[in-house]
Amino acid sequence: MSTESFVTFAYGSNMPAARLRERCPSARAIGIAELTGYELRWHKRSRDGSGKCDIAASAAADVAVFGVLYEIAVHEKRALDRAEGLGVGYEEIEIEVLCGGNPITAKAYRATDTDPALRPYTWYRALVIAGAREHGFPASYVAGLESVPADEDENRSRHDKHMALIEGVQA
């Protein structure tokens, strides 16, 4: 990695390469990474009223969040920050993840506005699942994602737009 790029840990809807490249065309997947000592939660309050993914520190034994490490050009960071809501729902942190058994420091977004009663929309959950499948996450982790309760989005055009992207990932 050069000083002209940075590494980010995508663990939610940015995992599908097509989705992230819409925001950051230079994004290049480095590999699957594991963030130990954290749990995936779907409690980040979104502008659309649904729950989005978050990484939450946990004292529970043997917990981890899987994600994808992406290398992205520094000049595209502002676009990613804007898409992620940096400063309005997410903050940026540096974390250490394991990729191929090696520790790597990466940037990640952590929710600052949460509500445990929130649920994701079905299209959002499907984006996360599509990303996990695209990158070959463990079957047990994918099954856990599939078991998350989700609500239908009443905004059908938003739903259809995101589902079309998922169909492109699976093609």
C-alpha positions in Angstrom: 0.0 0.0 0.0 1.3 3.5 -0.8 0.7 6.9 0.8 -1.7 7.5 -2.1 -4.1 4.8 -0.9 -5.7 3.6 2.4 -7.1 0.3 3.6 -10.7 0.1 4.8 -12.6 -2.8 6.5 -16.0 -3.2 4.8 -18.3 -5.3 6.9 -21.8 -4.2 5.7 -23.3 -3.1 2.4 -19.9 -2.0 1.1 -18.7 -5.6 0.9 -20.0 -6.2 -2.7 -17.3 -4.9 -5.0 -19.8 -3.4 -7.4 -21.4 -1.4 -4.6 -18.1 0.0 -3.3 -16.8 0.8 -6.8 -19.9 2.9 -7.4 -18.5 5.1 -4.6 -14.8 4.5 -5.1 -13.9 3.3 -8.5 -10.3 2.5 -7.5 -11.4 0.0 -4.8 -9.4 -3.2 -4.9 -10.2 -6.2 -2.7 -7.2 -7.4 -0.7 -9.0 -10.3 1.0 -11.3 -11.5 3.8 -10.5 -10.1 7.2 -11.6 -11.0 10.7 -12.1 -8.5 13.5 -12.0 -10.4 16.7 -13.6 -9.3 19.9 -16.5 -7.5 18.0 -20.0 -8.4 17.0 -22.0 -7.4 14.0 -25.0 -5.4 15.0 -27.8 -3.9 12.8 -28.6 -1.0 15.1 -27.1 2.0 13.3 -30.0 4.5 12.8 -30.2 5.3 9.1 -31.8 8.4 7.4 -34.4 6.0 5.9 -35.5 4.8 9.4 -34.0 1.3 9.1 -31.0 -0.3 10.9 -27.6 -0.5 9.2 -24.6 -2.5 10.2 -22.2 -1.6 13.0 -19.2 -3.2 14.7 -19.6 -3.3 18.5 -16.9 -4.4 20.9 -17.9 -7.5 22.9 -16.6 -9.2 25.9 -18.1 -12.5 24.7 -15.6 -15.3 24.0 -14.9 -16.3 20.4 -16.8 -13.5 18.6 -15.7 -11.9 15.4 -16.9 -9.9 12.5 -15.9 -10.9 9.0 -15.4 -8.2 6.4 -13.4 -7.4 3.2 -10.3 -5.3 3.2 -10.2 -2.9 0.3 -7.4 -0.6 -0.8 -8.8 2.7 -2.1 -7.1 5.8 -3.6 -6.8 8.6 -1.0 -8.5 11.1 -3.4 -11.7 9.0 -3.2 -11.9 9.0 0.6 -14.2 12.0 0.8 -16.8 10.2 -1.4 -16.7 7.2 0.9 -16.9 9.3 4.0 -20.0 11.1 2.6 -21.7 7.8 1.5 -21.0 6.3 5.0 -22.3 9.4 6.8 -19.0 10.3 8.6 -19.9 12.7 11.3 -23.7 12.0 11.0 -24.1 8.5 12.3 -20.7 7.0 11.9 -17.2 7.9 13.1 -14.0 6.6 11.7 -11.7 4.4 13.8 -8.5 2.4 13.2 -8.7 -1.3 13.9 -6.5 -4.3 13.7 -7.9 -7.2 11.7 -6.5 -10.5 10.7 -6.1 -11.2 7.0 -4.6 -14.5 6.0 -3.4 -14.9 9.6 -1.5 -11.6 9.4 -2.5 -8.5 11.5 -3.3 -5.4 9.3 -4.4 -2.0 10.5 -7.4 -0.6 8.6 -9.9 2.2 8.8 -13.5 1.4 9.7 -16.7 3.2 10.4 -18.4 2.7 13.7 -21.9 3.9 14.5 -22.5 6.8 16.8 -26.3 6.9 16.6 -27.8 3.5 17.5 -31.2 2.0 18.5 -31.3 -1.7 19.3 -35.0 -1.9 18.2 -34.1 -1.1 14.6 -34.1 -3.7 11.9 -32.6 -3.6 8.4 -34.6 -3.5 5.2 -34.6 -6.8 3.3 -32.6 -5.2 0.4 -29.9 -4.0 2.8 -29.6 -7.4 4.4 -29.4 -9.0 0.9 -26.6 -6.6 0.0 -24.6 -7.7 3.1 -25.3 -11.4 2.3 -24.3 -10.9 -1.4 -21.0 -9.4 -0.3 -20.3 -12.2 2.1 -21.0 -14.8 -0.6 -19.1 -12.9 -3.3 -15.9 -13.0 -1.1 -16.4 -16.6 0.1 -17.2 -16.1 3.8 -17.6 -19.2 6.0 -21.1 -20.8 5.5 -21.9 -20.5 9.2 -21.3 -16.7 9.1 -23.5 -16.3 6.0 -26.2 -18.4 7.7 -26.0 -16.0 10.6 -26.5 -13.0 8.3 -29.5 -14.8 6.6 -31.2 -15.3 10.0 -31.3 -11.6 10.8 -34.9 -10.3 10.9 -35.6 -7.7 8.3 -38.5 -5.5 7.2 -39.7 -4.7 3.7 -38.9 -1.2 2.4 -42.2 0.6 1.5 -40.1 2.7 -1.0 -40.3 0.2 -3.8 -38.0 2.2 -6.2 -35.2 2.2 -3.6 -35.8 -1.5 -2.9 -35.7 -2.3 -6.6 -32.6 -0.2 -7.3 -30.6 -2.1 -4.6 -31.9 -5.5 -5.6 -30.8 -4.9 -9.2 -27.3 -4.3 -7.9 -27.4 -7.5 -6.0 -28.6 -9.4 -9.1 -25.5 -8.0 -10.9 -23.2 -9.3 -8.1 -24.7 -12.7 -8.3 -24.6 -12.9 -12.2 
